[in-house]
Amino acid sequence: MSLAPSPAIDSRSFDYLAALVLKESAIVIEKTKTYLFESRLMPIARSHNLSDLDQLVEALKRPGSTALVDSVIDAMTTNETSFFRDLHPFNALRTHLIPELIQKRSKERVLNIWSNACSSGQEVYSIAMLLKENFPELAGWRVRLTATDLSKQILDKAQSGIFTQTEINRGLPMPMVLKYFKRNGVTWQISDEIRKMVDFRVLNLVQPWPPSLPKMDIVFLRNVLIYFSVDTKKEILWKVHRNLQKDGVLLLGGAETTMNLDVPFERRVIDKTTGYFPI
């Protein structure tokens, strides 16, 4: 017996959901991507005994629906990630960016690195392990790794440091697994040494950023801008510029660029990856 297809979404319900996601996350959902709402939000609707997305929209409009709104935004936020994803940016860290910063910051002995839209934590934990593996001279430094995401739910997972075998298999060499993880049944727990290096915070890129954020030496903002409008990209990049040291660097995803956005960054290629330096 075949399963019935997911109910189609009414155009007014689509417009409401698209506006809600845009308001809360600045993510643009185009009319051609109705399937995203159907595939990601129908499980939420069913968990609340709602038969379709039109009923979900009515529930979202009711007073006191904050938790439901949060669930919808969490579901619509893409959390695709892996350890040492794309590899080249991490090679650039190891061979050029960190050695240069160690020289430049030799007096202050402070290093600040920010992983934006950190998802379940693989990126920032990769950075932490890379620092431990390659730069023992940082032992006496104040190294601060900040990891932020819109979703508290995904941050809770990141902060737990618990990963499935599938997640471990994606990008982690076995010697590093054995050195920095402990098996716990069918999952792996990252070491406290690595986990305590990271400060996880909820942060919405399109809302005001907390003044408590330190000036950053390196900002990872990879595979995030592709979901935003041109104006939102410019707004975020200007905010990054204000929160970046004058000799710091911004790392974007392979399909992203600052070109034609009228923002003050200079593009340079570093060890097969592209860095964006404030000007």
C-alpha positions as CSV (number, residue, x, y, z in Angstrom):
1,M,0.0,0.0,0.0
2,S,1.5,3.4,-1.0
3,L,1.6,6.3,1.4
4,A,-0.5,9.4,0.6
5,P,1.6,12.4,-0.5
6,S,2.1,15.3,1.9
7,P,-0.8,17.7,1.6
8,A,-0.1,20.7,-0.7
9,I,0.3,24.0,1.0
10,D,-2.1,26.9,0.3
11,S,-0.4,29.9,-1.3
12,R,-1.4,32.2,1.6
13,S,0.1,29.7,4.1
14,F,3.3,29.6,2.0
15,D,3.4,33.4,2.1
16,Y,2.9,33.4,5.9
17,L,5.6,30.8,6.5
18,A,8.1,32.5,4.1
19,A,7.5,35.9,5.8
20,L,8.0,34.3,9.2
21,V,11.2,32.6,8.3
22,L,12.5,35.8,6.6
23,K,11.6,37.8,9.7
24,E,13.2,35.4,12.2
25,S,16.3,34.2,10.3
26,A,16.5,36.4,7.1
27,I,16.5,33.2,5.1
28,V,14.7,33.6,1.8
29,I,12.4,30.7,0.7
30,E,11.4,31.1,-2.9
31,K,8.1,29.9,-4.4
32,T,9.9,27.1,-6.2
33,K,10.9,25.6,-2.9
34,T,7.5,24.7,-1.5
35,Y,8.8,21.2,-0.9
36,L,11.1,22.6,1.9
37,F,8.1,23.5,4.0
38,E,6.4,20.2,3.3
39,S,9.4,18.0,4.0
40,R,10.6,19.9,7.1
41,L,7.5,21.2,8.7
42,M,5.0,18.3,8.3
43,P,6.7,16.3,11.0
44,I,6.2,19.3,13.4
45,A,2.6,19.6,12.3
46,R,1.9,15.9,12.9
47,S,3.6,16.0,16.3
48,H,1.0,18.7,17.3
49,N,-1.8,16.6,15.8
50,L,-2.3,19.0,12.9
51,S,-3.2,17.4,9.6
52,D,-1.5,19.8,7.2
53,L,0.6,23.0,7.0
54,D,-2.5,25.2,6.8
55,Q,-3.5,24.1,10.2
56,L,0.1,24.6,11.4
57,V,0.0,28.2,10.2
58,E,-3.2,28.8,12.1
59,A,-1.5,27.4,15.2
60,L,1.5,29.7,14.7
61,K,-0.9,32.7,14.6
62,R,-2.3,32.0,18.0
63,P,-1.0,33.9,21.1
64,G,1.6,31.9,23.1
65,S,3.0,30.1,20.0
66,T,6.6,31.1,20.7
67,A,7.8,27.5,21.2
68,L,6.1,26.4,18.0
69,V,7.7,29.3,16.1
70,D,11.1,28.3,17.5
71,S,10.5,24.7,16.3
72,V,9.6,25.9,12.8
73,I,12.7,28.1,12.5
74,D,14.9,25.3,13.8
75,A,13.5,23.0,11.2
76,M,14.0,25.5,8.4
77,T,17.6,26.2,9.3
78,T,20.0,24.1,7.3
79,N,22.5,22.3,9.7
80,E,24.7,20.5,7.2
81,T,28.2,20.2,8.4
82,S,31.2,17.9,8.9
83,F,34.6,17.8,10.6
84,F,37.3,19.6,8.6
85,R,34.7,20.4,5.9
86,D,36.3,21.2,2.5
87,L,39.8,20.9,4.2
88,H,41.5,23.8,2.4
89,P,40.4,26.5,4.9
90,F,41.9,24.3,7.7
91,N,45.1,23.8,5.7
92,A,45.3,27.6,5.4
93,L,44.9,28.0,9.1
94,R,47.7,25.5,9.8
95,T,50.2,26.7,7.2
96,H,49.7,30.5,7.1
97,L,47.0,32.1,9.2
98,I,47.8,30.8,12.7
99,P,51.6,31.0,12.3
100,E,51.3,34.7,11.1
101,L,48.9,35.6,14.0
102,I,51.2,33.9,16.5
103,Q,53.9,36.3,15.4
104,K,51.6,39.4,15.3
105,R,50.1,38.7,18.7
106,S,53.3,37.6,20.5
107,K,52.9,40.5,23.0
108,E,49.2,40.3,23.7
109,R,49.2,36.4,23.6
110,V,45.4,36.5,22.9
111,L,43.7,34.8,19.9
112,N,40.0,35.0,19.1
113,I,38.3,32.8,16.5
114,W,34.6,32.9,15.7
115,S,32.6,30.1,14.0
116,N,29.3,31.5,12.8
117,A,26.3,29.3,12.1
118,C,28.3,26.6,13.8
119,S,25.5,24.0,13.6
120,S,26.3,20.9,15.7
121,G,29.9,22.0,16.3
122,Q,32.1,20.1,13.9
123,E,33.7,23.2,12.5
124,V,34.7,24.8,15.8
125,Y,35.8,21.5,17.2
126,S,37.9,20.9,14.1
127,I,39.6,24.3,14.7
128,A,40.2,23.4,18.4
129,M,41.8,20.1,17.5
130,L,43.9,21.7,14.8
131,L,45.3,24.2,17.3
132,K,46.0,21.5,19.9
133,E,47.7,19.3,17.3
134,N,49.9,21.9,15.6
135,F,50.6,24.8,17.9
136,P,51.8,23.8,21.4
137,E,53.2,27.3,21.8
138,L,49.6,28.5,22.3
139,A,49.5,26.7,25.7
140,G,50.3,29.9,27.5
141,W,47.9,32.0,25.5
142,R,44.4,33.1,26.0
143,V,42.7,31.3,23.1
144,R,39.0,32.0,22.8
145,L,36.9,30.0,20.3
146,T,33.3,31.4,20.0
147,A,30.7,29.4,18.2
148,T,27.2,30.8,17.5
149,D,24.0,29.6,15.9
150,L,20.4,30.8,15.6
151,S,19.1,27.5,16.9
152,K,19.4,26.7,20.7
153,Q,18.4,23.1,19.9
154,I,21.4,22.6,17.6
155,L,23.7,24.5,20.0
156,D,22.7,22.1,22.8
157,K,23.8,19.2,20.7
158,A,27.1,21.0,19.8
159,Q,27.8,21.8,23.4
160,S,27.3,18.1,24.4
161,G,30.1,17.1,22.1
162,I,28.4,13.8,21.4
163,F,28.5,12.5,17.8
164,T,27.2,9.4,16.0
165,Q,29.5,7.0,14.1
166,T,28.3,8.5,10.8
167,E,29.3,12.0,12.0
168,I,32.7,10.8,13.1
169,N,33.3,9.1,9.8
170,R,32.8,12.4,7.9
171,G,36.2,14.1,7.9
172,L,37.9,12.8,11.0
173,P,41.2,10.8,10.7
174,M,41.2,7.8,13.0
175,P,44.3,8.9,15.0
176,M,42.4,12.1,15.9
177,V,39.3,10.2,16.9
178,L,41.3,8.0,19.2
179,K,43.2,11.0,20.7
180,Y,40.3,13.3,21.3
181,F,37.1,11.1,21.6
182,K,35.9,8.4,23.8
183,R,33.4,5.8,22.7
184,N,30.2,5.6,24.6
185,G,28.0,2.8,23.3
186,V,27.0,3.8,19.7
187,T,28.2,7.4,20.0
188,W,31.5,9.2,20.6
189,Q,32.1,11.9,23.2
190,I,34.7,14.6,22.5
191,S,37.2,15.2,25.3
192,D,36.6,17.9,27.9
193,E,39.9,19.4,26.9
194,I,38.5,20.3,23.5
195,R,34.9,21.0,24.6
196,K,36.0,23.5,27.2
197,M,37.9,25.6,24.6
198,V,34.6,26.7,23.0
199,D,32.1,29.3,24.1
200,F,28.7,28.4,22.5
201,R,26.2,31.2,22.2
202,V,22.8,31.8,20.6
203,L,23.1,34.5,18.0
204,N,20.9,35.6,15.1
205,L,23.2,37.2,12.4
206,V,20.5,39.7,11.3
207,Q,19.7,40.9,14.8
208,P,22.0,43.2,16.9
209,W,25.1,41.4,18.0
210,P,26.1,41.5,21.7
211,P,28.7,44.1,22.7
212,S,30.4,41.3,24.7
213,L,31.8,39.8,21.5
214,P,35.6,40.4,21.4
215,K,37.3,41.7,18.3
216,M,38.0,38.6,16.2
217,D,41.2,37.6,14.5
218,I,39.5,35.0,12.3
219,V,35.9,34.8,11.4
220,F,34.4,31.6,9.8
221,L,31.2,32.5,8.0
222,R,31.0,29.6,5.6
223,N,28.0,28.4,3.5
224,V,25.7,30.9,5.3
225,L,25.4,34.0,3.0
226,I,24.0,31.9,0.2
227,Y,20.6,31.8,2.0
228,F,20.3,35.6,2.3
229,S,19.2,38.5,0.0
230,V,21.9,40.9,-1.3
231,D,21.0,43.6,1.2
232,T,21.2,41.1,4.1
233,K,24.5,39.8,2.9
234,K,25.9,43.4,2.9
235,E,24.5,44.1,6.3
236,I,26.1,41.0,7.8
237,L,29.4,41.6,6.1
238,W,29.6,45.2,7.4
239,K,28.9,43.9,10.9
240,V,31.7,41.3,10.5
241,H,34.0,44.1,9.4
242,R,33.3,46.1,12.5
243,N,34.0,43.0,14.7
244,L,37.2,42.0,12.9
245,Q,40.7,43.0,13.8
246,K,42.3,45.3,11.2
247,D,44.7,42.5,10.3
248,G,42.1,39.7,10.8
249,V,40.6,37.5,8.1
250,L,37.1,36.4,7.1
251,L,36.7,32.9,5.6
252,L,33.6,32.2,3.5
253,G,32.2,29.1,1.8
254,G,33.6,28.1,-1.6
255,A,30.5,29.4,-3.4
256,E,30.4,32.7,-1.6
257,T,32.2,36.0,-2.2
258,T,32.2,39.7,-1.2
259,M,32.5,40.7,-4.9
260,N,29.8,43.2,-6.1
261,L,28.5,43.8,-2.6
262,D,30.3,47.1,-1.9
263,V,31.9,46.0,1.4
264,P,35.4,46.8,2.5
265,F,37.2,43.5,2.1
266,E,40.2,42.5,-0.1
267,R,40.3,39.1,-1.6
268,R,43.5,37.0,-1.3
269,V,44.2,33.3,-2.1
270,I,45.9,31.5,0.7
271,D,47.0,27.9,0.2
272,K,44.1,27.0,-2.1
273,T,41.5,28.8,-0.1
274,T,40.2,32.4,-0.3
275,G,40.5,34.8,2.6
276,Y,38.9,38.2,2.9
277,F,40.9,40.9,4.6
278,P,39.4,44.2,5.9
279,I,40.4,47.4,4.2
